């Protein structure tokens, strides 16, 4: 059986329907476009086609509409703009200026994606199809060369597939960084049947959404990777474990599984070979710890998601005690590409120890928040300043939090570090799953550490004592610090608890939990000391330690802060100096954010 | 109108849902998802029937219901607000949104209003980081929410019109 030929129409209008764009009204835009295009006269050739795609990456400026073949990109499109797009742009008129992307820094107006600094400097492997195709269409995936790698793999010896993955140098993208091919080999060599394949789609790190984007935007690439993996280790059944919060990912994957089954890519005797394999979707229950592989397997089995010790790896004894190969979404999506282009091509990208690319979600206080895929070894500064546009107007970039709750905060001065699996460990952080949270002068590092401890205290499964009690104790200390009731001895106590957690926790949730605390204490000690000694929060975030007031010399009476104050605590009239009523002020900082004159001043209490 | 539009909680109705799944341990979470979607919480008798159906002790089923955050053991409101408190939303002011919601709805995090119209909670990252801070009202994501826009959003959610099909 051969794969049917498929091609994409040249005249397509791609509407980004990723989570970010949908929240801004992309679905309404898509619907409006579809109904406008339905009225096309039969004489129009080739026929224009509206396509709802996955995430285009530049979420900050959505909804995004890309018109092919002219390759014009419109940003922040609303349903009301569609009539004009159809009447003007599709008729060959000049691009509509107000919908074009305007670079905030250079003031340039950009039309084609290749002109955008955001896109131009990316290298897409994992996201190769995301945003280009309709994720619910198998035809679209086939037209992009989909399932050709599977066809190839079915003709290869399982050992040769494994060798190819090993020489590609692919490492686990979920954060662990374990060499993927080595894991495959271990599973292939373990005895026992049946064998299982798992795709870990329990993307729990707050601030990371690259897996979501792949599952929503190119679900077949994940499936194809899994089928190839199953062939390599001779597994008969696969599971995709998707976190509960990703409702759209579940819909897209379910559709992909059904279509793949129907087309003979899944099920009995795949593509008429002697190989059979099927995949089942499992919806998580909303527990961060289930991203840990042994906890995830416990959850599939129908238990609470508690990790276990790993004297025996899942490759030997995993799901229901059987040999199990578990990889993350992004890892699986790399597999078809590696088989298609060859290990040597893949390994030519990246650093000595980390090959290929990595998808980062650059979020927080950056101008172009969204998804960025770059070769391993790109510097943080390149990713944040050159691609994501740096900190917004008038703000000072202070730190970058990378690696989720297991990672750490890296100060601005160290942003020239090149990111790969090994480089950040020395700085007290890690690449992890690739969430980059940009923080500016209005982010309190003590509060950030407190936030992570609160998060982890809620997510610790409670099985081992150091994690259960240690994190809670640190949360208590950090909460005290945020209220201005801490002492310098608290800093030493934090260090002590961190050492214990690193040494004695059962799984990586506990072992890496100290990172946010240790890195902030190390690089932002003066901010801790300001809370302790001066009872002051330099960022103006900790409410018990903050007051906002208006400098009468700088206030020009524009009334902007007054309009935005949620509790009407600001008094004043146009062109008169405003005053904040301290008894009513709730210290939300909205006035500070709004003021264009820098007249709002942060003070201590 | 609001309360009467909730589905009736009866043994037969519970069983109709539960028996859609094979009686195996691994189907406990899918059963709970189904029950929770339908009733907006997990009624205790339904959990007891789940335990019977899957042959797992009730204590274990109950521990799962409390372990996983997707499930609620108390009835949730007709309209359920989730304030995203992922890192990005947090540093972009999700706390202010939580405060405003609590003020306008008259309930605290994790509570349901007495007429079962509204309930609210904070959740971990919903993956909408690029448009933070985000608020999830039922299934709709609101981007870049400010304290001022919270009131407008609440007004969109009037009567109880949940579709339980």
Interface residues (C-beta under 8 A of the other chain):
Chain A: X19 X20 X22 X23 X24 X59 X60 X62 X203 X204 X205 X206 X207 X208 X209 X212 X244 X245 X246 X247 X282 X283 X284 X285 X286 X287 X288 X299 X300 X301 X302 X303 X304 X305 X361 X363 X364 X365 X369 X370 X371 X401 X404 X435 X437 X439 X443 X448 X451 X452 X455 X459 X461 X564 X566 X586 X588 X589 X590
Chain B: X24 X25 X26 X27 X28 X29 X30 X32 X33 X54 X56 X60 X63 X64 X67 X68 X69 X70 X71 X86 X87 X88 X90 X91 X92 X93 X96 X99 X100 X123 X124 X125 X126 X127 X128 X129 X130 X131 X132 X134 X139 X140 X141 X142 X143 X146 X147 X148
